[in-house]
Amino acid sequence: MTALFTPPETFAGLPHGRPGAGCRAAVLGVPFDCGTHPFRVGARQGPEHVRRQSKLMRRFHVSLGDFDPLARLGAVDCGDVALVPGRVAPSFPAIEAAAGTILDAGAVPVAIGGDGSVSLPLMRAAARRHPGLVALHVDSHTDAYEYGEEDAYNAATQFSHAAAEGLVDTAHSWHVGIRGFTYCPGVLARAQGLGFRVVTTEDLFRRGFAQTVAEFRDDAAQRPVYLCWDMDVFDPSVAPGVCTPTWGGLSAREGIDLLRELSGLNIVAIDFNTVSPPQDVNDMAAHLCAHMVMEAMLLLCRQFGLAGEG
């Protein structure tokens, strides 16, 4: 019988639904932004556009095992969290609950934001289930800024809250890729004062990707890792549609290589954030984000011992 209705659009055609037996990873859309950026509001549309660009993704990588990582992980797409963009009070608990459902099923949530603020409720969910959680935050900004009562939650304070709430062990958590100009002085000192290790883009290229990640791997020492990947770590020439573009970032090739270096970590939750479709020329950032999600799926296959032949 001919189908009367089309299924919802999912990442790379994944089955839509909650994770069940045998599911090791689940895509979760988080269509939220605080709506406070001076002129780049729109990351709430990120999950929809990344899923749309994922139609261009092929499932078999010619040089990294020639297998379908989504199938090996038994991955599903849970759809989007039901929330109200811009309203923190009702949305953050909903995001945390949705991620918690995935974690409780034994799967790794692979979230697609949304602006960077969504990392906080996602970290809350991971921290409640994984004591000793550490963060690897790949970004051009620390997102560990000071905040006041009237504007406590935004896309520049999530790691300040993570430290204050004890969600992550800051002594073993790193910010990697920090660069560029800031609105105020003392940004690096502020993050370091909270206990975080900060690796600037200059440090990253001077030390090399392999050496930097090897040191983080030793520091993490098999603790559960929350991987937060802000798409503005890429240079605007390859990812123009992000909330806060900053020149001098990673090329697409460099970002892919950096993610591949993360083998050997105990990654328990991932988010890719800050794709802002209204500013995304030719959907470049969304397409690159879709590719990075696929790279993350390959990374999880290696982590779970699913990357062998056969």
Summary of the structure (lengths in Angstrom):
residues: 310
radius of gyration: 17.9
end to end distance: 34.8
largest distance: 64.8
contacts: 1115
relative contact order: 0.18
helix: 41%
strand: 16%
